Amino acid sequence: MVRFKNKNSISWKIKKFIKNWFLIDLLALIYFILEFFYRKNPNRILFFFGKEEAFADNSRVLFEYMHHKADNELVLFIYKKELYLQLKELYPENTHYAYSLKGLFCFLKSRIIILSYGTDKLYFFPYYFNLRYKTVIQLWHGSLFKRLGFQVTGWNKIKGEKELQKFSKFIACSSLERFMISSCFNMHIDDIWITDYPRNDKLFQTNKQIINEFPYLDKKVILYAPTWREEGRKTVFFPFEDVNLKIIQSFLEETDSYLLIRTHREEMDNFRKIHEISFQESNRIIGAGREIFPHTEDLLPYVDILITDYSGIYNDFLLLNRPIIFIPYDIDDYSTYRGVLFDYNKFTAGPKITSQKHFLTEIQSYYDNWDKDKELRVEMQKIFHDNIDGNACERIKSNIDKLINS
């Protein structure tokens, strides 16, 4: 098992000292002085894209919504040069490169910052968020099902409160999630907006263009989307003693179904090696990574059954009230370094699979009766979502307008 870093080693202590008592403090001092001399544009909203390599997730959806409304001055603030050049062509008046003087001045003159990634202060280096001068709104990028921040097992062994970025506002999907965020990030519940996620608005819309490009989405679609495992662990797909992909492929052919696997590219390569299968040779088991479907929210409306473990995609998919199957094969190990925020069995609306035979049987049972487990899914839907209407962007915009006018 991979363990946390040795916090008693001299090298670790030196790095910790430099990071906490020099670099962070130095940045805080520099930006405290710089921010003081720049008057803020109250109507400007800066969408911060740090280490992200793609224009995606909640920040993308909210930006596109607000750009269409055209009520505010919007800025796309980009670190990655390739992404900057891409967005510069699409939104020439809105896009700024972070590593430039123009970008620095734009940042200093902006008060409202919106982002979807980053919990450490140095994640945003060379920039620094001083909440005295910035209103930082964290949209986040995944529903809170697994632990985050101070609730992660062993967090205090590798992180310190001084390293954690504080936020002015945080987005939640439900009253329950509001308290979870408060616990994970040490925030006052009044600073947590219950709006749902911008990307979930897409679940209430249809994109016919995606059907034209991928005709199999008009058939029965099963999406296998496990969580990303930290600490050097790798996802084991179909972790069954009786696994046999030929049987799965035959089942898919007989039922005219398609199994999409969505994971990181390196894990997809590992899957191919272990199972000796090429997706070019299989017309039923298909890779569905970000390089094929950049935005999960565009794919989910065409998914009939979701297969997952501890991923926040479960919470999003609940909005569609469609069957969900769980494969928590490593939950004991997962709990040692991350874990979930709930009693897993009580708050997961679907069967827990331990064999391939069980796996195929449950899929067939849903094909025979799509309403199976419907009441349980509705119950979980009400727990994890206070709003089920596809209007998250409008609620967030309304709250931002109140900040601007206050």
Secondary structure, DSSP 4 states (H G I P E B T S, - for coil): ------TTSHHHHHHHHHIIIIIHHHHHHHHHHHHHTS--EEEEEEEEESS--SS-HHHHHHHHHHHHHT-SEEEEEE-SHHHHHHHHHH-TTTEEESSSHHHHHHHHTEEEEEESS--BGGGGTT----TTT-EEEE--SS-S-B--GGGSTTHHHH--TTTBPP-SEEEESSHHHHHHHHHHHT--GGGEEE---GGGGGGGS--HHHHHH-GGGGSEEEEE-PPPP-TT----SS--TT--HHHHHHHHHHTTEEEEE---HHHHHHHHHHHT--TTT-SSEEE--TTT-S-HHHHGGG-SEEEESS-THHHHHGGGT--EEE--TTHHHHHHHT-BSS-TTTS--SPBP-SHHHHHHHHHHHHH-TTTTHHHHHHHHHHH-S--SS-HHHHHHHHHHHHHH-
